[in-house]
Amino acid sequence: MIRTSIVELTVIPAVAYRQKLPSGGSGVTILRYGEKQCGIASVSTRSGKAIPADNTPVDLYPEEAFQEALDLTRGLPYRKLGKVTVLKKSYKEAAPRIEEDAAVDLADYEKLAAKYTDKTGKLSYELINKDLIRFLKSSSVARRMLTEQATPAKISRYVVGAKFRDVTGNRDLTDKQVKQLSDMLDNVYPKGVFKELNDEIRKALGKQKKQ
């Protein structure tokens, strides 16, 4: 559940809303104009300050922006409401339209980040791809898709979606929600978060075609 009101920030060109976590705590999401990567944070029950998620880029989403978002959304009621998407590319243009969609829960992102964090405490794209490739090879559905020569994009969507639903325990994740979670994970990685998986899919399709 998220706050009913979406607020516009002045510290940075962005809009923000609060989100209620399954644990009963509160989270805040900031969407900067022209950026695919959103900024997300949980809210400390002790200090009331925002605690940015590990994958939130601090250069795009500074502490001052989260503080303003908290101040502007404080005290607003919760209800079910869709995810917001900033459609305008530039802050200098007219005020952005907001469209509703299924909300991505901060808790789902945190479960994925915890699953794929290495011993150094950093999000590991190697761990993500190894796990996805294992699922690709073990899934009967994925094997059938390879045999039927489905497109690499379709196979990748199935593998990522099925695995993310398993890791988060959220069977109701939509494809759009899976895509948004993928964008959150794919922060500044230059090769793309699923490069190794997609390479493995193309390789497997090539082998099937030769048989």
C-alpha positions in Angstrom: 0.0 0.0 0.0 1.2 3.5 -0.7 0.3 7.0 0.3 -2.7 8.4 -1.6 -0.8 11.6 -2.5 2.2 11.8 -4.8 4.3 14.9 -3.9 6.6 16.9 -6.1 10.1 17.7 -4.7 12.1 20.9 -4.9 15.5 19.6 -3.9 15.7 17.6 -7.1 13.4 17.3 -10.1 11.3 14.4 -8.9 8.1 13.1 -7.4 7.8 10.9 -4.3 5.4 8.8 -2.3 5.5 6.6 0.9 4.9 2.9 0.9 3.7 0.7 3.8 5.9 -2.4 4.3 4.5 -5.8 5.2 6.4 -5.6 8.4 4.4 -2.6 9.4 7.2 -0.1 8.8 7.3 2.6 6.2 9.3 3.1 3.0 9.7 6.0 0.6 10.1 6.0 -3.2 11.4 8.8 -5.3 11.1 9.0 -9.1 13.4 11.4 -10.8 12.3 12.9 -14.1 14.0 11.3 -17.1 15.6 8.5 -15.0 14.6 4.8 -15.1 16.3 4.1 -11.8 14.2 5.1 -8.8 15.4 5.9 -5.3 14.0 3.8 -2.5 14.5 3.8 1.2 13.1 2.4 4.4 12.3 4.7 7.3 14.1 4.2 10.7 11.7 3.7 13.5 14.2 5.2 15.9 15.4 8.4 14.1 12.6 8.7 11.6 15.3 9.2 8.9 15.4 7.5 5.5 17.7 4.5 5.1 18.5 4.2 1.3 18.5 0.7 -0.2 22.0 -0.5 -1.2 21.3 0.0 -4.9 20.0 3.6 -4.6 22.4 5.9 -6.4 23.3 8.7 -4.0 24.3 11.1 -6.8 20.7 11.0 -8.2 18.9 10.7 -4.8 20.7 12.6 -2.1 19.8 12.5 1.6 18.2 16.0 1.3 15.7 14.6 -1.3 14.6 11.7 1.0 14.2 14.1 3.9 12.0 16.4 1.8 10.0 13.5 0.7 9.5 12.3 4.3 8.4 15.8 5.4 5.9 16.3 2.5 4.3 12.8 2.9 4.2 12.7 6.7 0.7 12.1 8.2 -1.0 11.2 4.9 -3.3 8.1 5.0 -2.5 4.8 3.3 -4.7 3.0 0.8 -4.1 0.7 -2.2 -2.9 2.6 -5.2 -0.8 1.8 -8.3 2.8 2.5 -8.9 3.4 5.9 -10.4 5.4 6.4 -13.6 6.8 9.8 -14.6 6.1 10.1 -18.3 7.7 13.4 -19.1 11.4 13.3 -19.9 12.4 16.7 -18.8 11.7 18.6 -15.6 11.6 21.9 -17.6 8.6 20.7 -19.6 5.0 20.8 -18.3 4.1 19.0 -15.1 4.3 15.2 -15.7 1.3 13.0 -16.1 1.1 10.2 -13.6 -0.3 6.8 -14.6 -1.2 4.0 -12.2 0.1 0.4 -12.3 0.7 -2.4 -9.9 2.9 -1.2 -7.0 6.3 -2.7 -6.5 6.8 -3.4 -2.8 10.1 -2.3 -1.3 10.2 -5.6 0.7 10.3 -7.6 -2.6 13.4 -5.6 -3.7 15.0 -6.1 -0.4 14.5 -9.9 -0.6 16.2 -10.0 -4.0 19.1 -7.8 -2.8 19.6 -10.0 0.2 19.5 -13.1 -1.9 22.2 -11.9 -4.3 24.5 -10.0 -2.0 28.0 -11.4 -1.8 30.3 -11.8 1.2 31.6 -8.3 0.8 28.1 -6.9 1.3 27.7 -5.8 -2.4 25.0 -6.8 -4.9 26.6 -9.5 -7.1 25.5 -9.8 -10.7 27.5 -13.0 -10.9 25.3 -14.6 -8.2 22.2 -13.4 -9.9 23.2 -14.9 -13.3 24.4 -18.2 -11.8 21.1 -18.7 -10.1 19.1 -17.8 -13.2 21.2 -20.0 -15.4 20.7 -22.9 -12.9 17.0 -22.3 -13.1 17.1 -22.2 -16.9 18.7 -25.6 -17.1 16.5 -27.2 -14.4 13.1 -25.8 -15.5 11.0 -28.1 -17.7 9.1 -25.0 -19.0 12.4 -23.3 -20.0 13.6 -26.5 -21.7 10.4 -26.8 -23.7 10.7 -23.1 -24.7 14.3 -23.8 -25.9 13.1 -26.9 -27.9 10.3 -24.8 -29.5 12.8 -22.1 -30.4 11.1 -19.3 -28.5 12.7 -15.9 -28.8 15.6 -15.2 -26.3 13.7 -12.3 -24.9 10.6 -14.5 -24.2 12.7 -17.1 -22.5 14.6 -14.5 -20.4 11.3 -12.9 -19.3 10.0 -16.3 -18.1 13.2 -17.3 -16.3 13.6 -13.9 -14.5 10.0 -13.7 -13.7 9.7 -17.2 -12.3 12.8 -16.9 -10.2 11.9 -13.5 -8.8 8.5 -14.7 -7.8 10.2 -17.7 -6.1 12.8 -15.5 -4.2 10.3 -12.9 -3.1 7.5 -15.4 -2.3 5.2 -13.0 -4.2 3.4 -15.2 -6.8 1.4 -12.2 -7.9 4.3 -10.2 -9.4 3.3 -9.0 -12.9 5.7 -8.8 -15.8 5.8 -5.0 -15.4 6.7 -5.4 -11.7 9.5 -7.9 -12.6 10.8 -5.4 -15.1 10.9 -2.6 -12.5 12.6 -4.8 -10.0 15.2 -5.7 -12.7 15.7 -2.0 -13.4 16.3 -1.4 -9.7 18.9 -4.2 -9.6 20.5 -3.0 -12.8 21.9 0.2 -11.3 25.1 1.2 -13.0 26.2 -2.2 -14.4 27.5 -1.4 -17.9 26.9 -4.8 -19.4 23.3 -5.2 -18.2 22.3 -7.3 -15.2 21.2 -10.4 -17.2 24.0 -10.4 -19.8 25.4 -13.9 -18.8 21.9 -15.4 -18.7 21.0 -14.0 -22.1 24.3 -15.3 -23.5 23.5 -18.8 -22.1 20.0 -18.7 -23.6 21.4 -17.8 -27.1 23.9 -20.6 -26.8 21.3 -23.1 -25.7 19.0 -22.1 -28.6 21.9 -22.6 -31.0 22.5 -26.1 -29.8 18.8 -27.0 -30.0 18.7 -25.7 -33.6 21.6 -27.9 -34.7 19.9 -31.1 -33.3 
